[in-house]
């Protein structure tokens, strides 16, 4: 053994393992590519890029990437976002575009290595800044990691790929369940719309309530605010929280399980997402000023039914039509305009039937997600064992 490592293993600086592909594109609309991948398009703990935007929808400097390059979210590395590109495009400047140096690490091995706790813990440790901790390439470049020889990497890849394929198959199940949920939602809501609509404001107990603005904290203050990523196309996402310094406004914006939230300000493809807050293990949780809380009149509308209505394709189109803003990427929804969108008012019996149907699908989706969590734990263990120097 050398340096306490297994035979054939060596320590390498990260800059010896990967190239930082810093091909800057100052005008995204002139990049000559069809795809834009922002951090919002990367799924935590997944190498597969399933979503993207258009270069026409963004401004400011971006980074060019090629098929096979790794797009790594250097901002808020604790979100563990990286994906392997299957096409040519441009990426957010809050990411690093990396390319393996095959004399040291095989291109198929590097993404799995970067998924490991070994790498991710290092990425978080060297991140700087309290509000949006970010990795500096020059710092990451000097970090050292132990790697097996190429032949051993090649043997590991086949095991990693089997594990990753199992994860991907479960993800396909999740995607199918989410698609089924949306189809069921549209089926019911389209029927209700044919029976007539009213302005949203007429079924609310008041104007949508704004959230609070609170400075992020690098430590655990005991006070938390939902991150923008807590709302998705399919509803509330548990665990998407940010520690904040408590303010006098946070109490008014504190949440109760079942509260319905809508994204007031976000990127064009995510603004207007709706979801019901689910109880978290943390206490003192509030919602940010980029969200609004909607309180329906209980005699007219169940909160779960209003969530369903606002998630339908018909209402999604209405919400997108009132999203405004001078920025090409960020849009906002005005309270007054939101109150004027047209929503159906089904009977309580109709609402209950639809809610129960959606719950059956949601339960199946929950089981699929639990399977994905278990498979991910196994996947991480496989990588961890392979990297045990």
C-alpha positions in Angstrom: 0.0 0.0 0.0 1.1 3.6 -0.6 -0.2 6.6 1.4 -2.5 4.2 3.2 -4.4 3.4 0.0 -5.2 0.1 -1.7 -2.7 -1.1 -4.3 -3.1 0.8 -7.6 -5.1 3.7 -6.0 -3.8 7.3 -6.2 -4.8 10.7 -4.9 -5.6 13.3 -7.5 -6.5 16.9 -7.4 -10.0 17.5 -8.8 -8.5 19.6 -11.6 -6.5 16.5 -12.6 -9.8 14.6 -12.7 -12.0 17.0 -14.5 -11.8 20.0 -16.8 -13.9 23.1 -16.0 -15.5 23.9 -19.4 -15.9 27.6 -19.1 -17.2 28.5 -22.6 -19.3 31.6 -21.9 -22.3 32.7 -23.9 -23.1 36.3 -23.4 -26.3 36.4 -25.5 -28.3 33.1 -24.9 -30.6 33.8 -27.8 -27.6 33.7 -30.2 -26.1 30.5 -28.8 -27.3 28.4 -31.7 -28.7 25.7 -29.4 -32.2 24.6 -28.5 -31.8 23.8 -24.8 -31.3 25.8 -21.6 -30.6 23.9 -18.4 -30.9 25.9 -15.2 -30.6 24.6 -11.6 -34.4 24.4 -11.4 -34.2 21.7 -14.2 -31.9 19.4 -12.3 -33.4 16.9 -9.9 -31.5 16.2 -6.6 -29.7 12.9 -6.5 -30.4 12.1 -10.2 -28.0 12.1 -13.1 -30.8 12.2 -15.6 -31.9 15.6 -17.1 -35.6 15.4 -17.6 -36.6 19.1 -18.0 -35.1 22.1 -19.7 -36.1 25.6 -21.0 -35.4 27.6 -24.1 -32.4 30.0 -24.5 -35.0 32.6 -25.7 -36.4 32.7 -22.1 -33.2 33.7 -20.4 -30.7 36.5 -20.4 -27.2 37.2 -19.0 -24.2 35.0 -19.5 -24.6 31.2 -19.7 -22.2 28.3 -20.2 -22.1 26.1 -23.3 -22.1 22.3 -22.7 -21.8 19.3 -25.0 -23.3 15.8 -24.8 -21.5 13.9 -22.1 -20.6 17.0 -20.0 -21.6 17.1 -16.4 -23.7 20.1 -15.2 -23.1 20.5 -11.5 -25.0 23.0 -9.4 -22.2 24.9 -7.6 -24.7 27.1 -5.9 -26.4 25.5 -2.8 -24.5 22.3 -3.3 -26.4 20.7 -0.4 -29.2 20.3 -2.9 -27.0 17.6 -4.6 -27.9 18.7 -8.2 -25.9 17.4 -11.1 -26.9 15.9 -14.4 -25.2 14.3 -17.4 -26.1 16.1 -20.7 -27.5 14.0 -23.5 -27.6 17.0 -25.9 -25.9 20.3 -26.6 -27.1 23.4 -24.8 -26.4 26.2 -22.4 -26.4 26.0 -18.6 -26.9 28.5 -15.7 -23.8 30.4 -14.7 -24.6 29.1 -11.1 -23.4 25.7 -12.3 -20.1 24.2 -13.4 -19.8 22.4 -16.7 -17.3 19.6 -16.1 -15.6 17.1 -18.5 -13.7 14.1 -17.3 -10.0 13.7 -18.0 -10.0 10.1 -19.1 -6.3 9.5 -18.3 -7.3 9.7 -14.7 -11.0 9.1 -14.4 -13.4 7.4 -17.0 -16.2 9.7 -18.2 -18.8 7.2 -17.2 -17.3 6.9 -13.7 -17.0 10.6 -12.8 -20.7 11.4 -12.5 -21.2 8.5 -10.0 -18.2 9.6 -8.1 -19.7 13.1 -7.8 -22.9 11.6 -6.5 -21.0 10.1 -3.6 -21.2 11.5 -0.1 -17.4 11.8 -0.2 -17.6 14.4 -3.0 -20.8 16.1 -1.9 -19.6 16.6 1.7 -16.5 18.2 0.3 -18.6 20.4 -2.0 -20.6 21.7 1.0 -17.6 22.2 3.1 -15.8 24.5 0.6 -18.9 26.5 -0.3 -18.8 30.1 0.7 -21.5 32.6 1.5 -24.3 32.5 4.1 -27.3 33.4 1.8 -26.6 31.2 -1.2 -23.4 29.2 -0.5 -21.4 28.8 -3.7 -18.4 26.8 -4.8 -15.4 28.5 -6.3 -13.8 26.4 -9.1 -10.3 27.4 -8.0 -11.0 26.0 -4.5 -12.6 22.8 -5.8 -9.8 22.3 -8.3 -7.3 21.9 -5.5 -9.3 19.4 -3.4 -7.8 15.9 -3.5 -9.6 12.6 -3.8 -8.5 8.9 -3.9 -9.4 7.0 -7.0 -9.1 3.4 -8.1 -7.1 2.5 -11.2 -8.9 2.7 -14.6 -9.5 -1.0 -14.8 -11.2 -1.1 -11.4 -13.2 2.0 -12.4 -14.4 0.1 -15.5 -15.5 -2.8 -13.4 -17.4 -0.5 -11.0 -19.2 1.3 -13.8 -21.3 -1.8 -14.7 -22.5 -2.2 -11.1 -23.2 1.5 -10.8 -25.2 1.5 -14.1 -27.4 -1.5 -12.9 -28.2 0.4 -9.7 -28.9 3.6 -11.6 -31.1 1.8 -14.1 -33.2 0.4 -11.2 -33.6 3.9 -9.9 -34.6 5.2 -13.3 -37.3 2.5 -13.7 -38.8 3.6 -10.4 -38.6 7.2 -11.5 -40.6 6.2 -14.6 -43.3 4.8 -12.3 -43.4 8.0 -10.4 -43.7 10.0 -13.7 -46.5 7.8 -14.8 -48.4 8.2 -11.5 -47.9 12.0 -11.7 -49.3 11.9 -15.3 -52.3 9.8 -14.2 -52.9 12.3 -11.4 -53.0 15.2 -13.8 -55.2 13.3 -16.3 -57.7 12.6 -13.5 -57.6 16.2 -12.3 -58.3 17.5 -15.9 -61.1 15.0 -16.3 -63.0 16.3 -13.2 -62.1 20.0 -13.6 -63.1 20.2 -17.3 -66.5 18.7 -16.4 -67.0 21.3 -13.6 -65.9 24.2 -15.9 -68.6 23.2 -18.4 -71.2 23.7 -15.6 -70.1 27.3 -15.0 -67.3 29.4 -13.4 -66.9 32.3 -11.0 -64.0 34.6 -10.1 -61.5 33.1 -7.7 -61.9 36.0 -5.3 -65.6 35.2 -4.7 -64.8 31.8 -3.1 -61.9 33.1 -0.9 -62.2 34.4 2.6 -60.1 37.4 1.7 -57.3 38.5 -0.6 -54.4 36.1 -0.9 -52.0 36.4 2.1 -48.4 37.4 1.4 -45.5 35.5 3.0 -42.6 37.0 4.9 -39.1 38.1 3.9 -36.4 36.9 6.2 -32.6 36.7 5.8 -31.2 33.3 5.3 -28.9 31.8 8.0 -25.9 29.5 7.7 -26.8 28.0 11.1 -29.8 26.3 12.6 -31.8 29.1 14.1 -34.9 27.0 14.8 -36.8 29.1 12.3 -37.4 27.9 8.8 -39.0 29.3 5.7 -40.1 27.2 2.6 -37.8 27.3 -0.4 -39.3 28.0 -3.8 -38.7 24.4 -4.6 -41.3 23.4 -2.0 -43.9 23.9 -4.7 -43.9 21.8 -7.8 -46.2 21.1 -10.7 -47.7 18.1 -8.8 -47.9 19.9 -5.4 -46.1 20.3 -2.2 -42.5 18.9 -1.9 -41.5 18.0 1.7 -38.1 18.9 3.1 -37.5 22.0 0.9 -36.6 24.4 3.7 -34.2 27.2 4.4 -32.9 28.3 7.9 -33.6 32.0 8.5 -33.1 34.7 11.1 -36.5 35.2 12.8 -38.3 38.4 12.2 -41.5 40.0 13.6 -43.3 39.1 10.4 -42.7 35.4 10.5 -45.5 34.7 13.0 -48.1 36.1 10.6 -46.8 33.9 7.9 -46.6 30.7 10.0 -48.1 27.7 8.4 -50.7 25.1 9.5 -50.9 21.6 7.8 -53.3 21.8 4.8 -52.7 25.5 4.1 -52.8 26.1 0.3 -49.9 28.0 -1.2 -49.2 29.4 -4.7 -45.9 30.6 -6.1 -46.2 34.3 -6.6 -42.8 34.9 -8.1 -40.5 32.4 -9.8 -39.1 31.4 -13.2 -41.5 31.4 -16.1 -42.0 27.6 -16.0 -42.5 27.4 -12.2 -44.5 30.6 -11.3 -48.0 29.7 -10.2 -47.3 26.3 -8.8 -49.8 25.3 -6.1 -49.6 22.9 -3.2 -51.0 22.2 0.3 -48.4 22.4 3.1 -47.7 19.2 4.9 -46.4 19.1 8.5 -42.6 19.0 8.7 -40.4 17.7 11.6 -39.1 21.3 12.1 -41.0 23.8 14.1 -41.6 27.5 13.4 -42.0 27.2 9.6 -43.2 30.1 7.5 -43.8 30.7 3.8 -41.7 33.3 1.9 -42.8 36.5 0.2 -42.5 34.7 -3.1 -45.6 32.7 -2.2 -49.2 33.5 -1.3 -51.7 31.6 0.9 -55.2 31.0 -0.4 -58.0 30.4 2.1 -61.2 29.2 0.5 -64.6 29.7 2.1 -65.3 26.3 3.7 -69.0 26.3 2.9 -68.1 26.6 -0.8 -64.8 24.8 -1.4 -62.6 22.2 0.2 -59.0 23.3 0.2 -58.0 20.0 -1.5 -60.5 20.7 -4.2 -59.2 24.2 -4.8 -55.7 22.8 -5.0 -56.9 20.3 -7.6 -58.7 23.0 -9.6 -55.6 25.3 -9.7 -53.4 22.4 -10.7 -55.5 21.5 -13.7 -54.2 22.4 -17.2 -57.0 24.8 -17.8 -56.3 26.9 -14.7 -52.5 26.5 -15.2 -53.0 28.3 -18.6 -55.0 31.1 -16.9 -52.4 31.6 -14.2 -49.5 31.6 -16.8 -51.4 34.3 -18.8 -51.4 36.7 -15.9 -47.8 36.2 -14.9 -45.9 39.3 -15.8 -42.5 41.0 -15.5 -39.8 42.7 -17.5 -37.3 39.9 -16.8 -37.2 37.2 -19.5 -36.9 34.5 -16.8 -38.5 35.7 -13.6 -42.3 36.4 -13.6 -44.7 37.6 -10.9 -48.4 37.2 -10.3 -50.5 40.2 -9.1 -53.0 39.5 -6.3 -55.7 41.5 -8.0 -55.3 39.6 -11.3 -55.2 36.3 -9.5 -58.5 37.0 -7.8 -60.1 37.5 -11.2 -59.3 34.1 -12.8 -62.3 31.9 -13.4 -62.8 28.8 -11.4 -65.6 26.2 -11.2 -67.7 25.7 -8.1 -68.6 22.0 -8.0 -71.0 20.6 -5.3 -69.5 19.3 -2.1 -70.4 15.7 -3.3 -68.6 16.2 -6.6 -65.5 17.6 -4.7 -65.4 14.7 -2.3 -65.6 12.1 -5.1 -62.7 13.8 -7.0 -60.6 14.2 -3.9 -61.0 10.6 -2.9 -60.0 9.5 -6.5 -56.9 11.7 -6.4 -56.0 10.4 -3.0 -55.9 6.8 -4.3 -53.5 7.9 -7.0 -51.5 10.0 -4.4 -51.1 6.9 -2.2 -49.7 4.9 -5.1 -47.4 7.8 -5.9 -46.2 7.9 -2.3 -45.4 4.2 -2.3 -43.4 4.6 -5.5 -41.4 7.5 -3.9 -40.7 5.4 -0.9 -39.3 2.7 -3.2 -37.2 5.3 -4.8 -35.8 6.5 -1.5 -34.9 2.9 -0.5 -33.3 2.3 -3.9 -31.3 5.5 -3.6 -29.9 4.4 -0.2 -28.7 1.2 -1.8 -27.3 3.1 -4.7 -25.3 5.3 -2.4 -24.0 2.4 -0.4 -22.8 0.7 -3.7 -20.9 3.8 -4.6 -19.5 4.3 -1.1 -18.2 0.8 -1.0 -16.5 1.2 -4.4 -14.8 4.4 -3.2 -13.5 3.0 0.1 -9.8 3.5 -0.3 
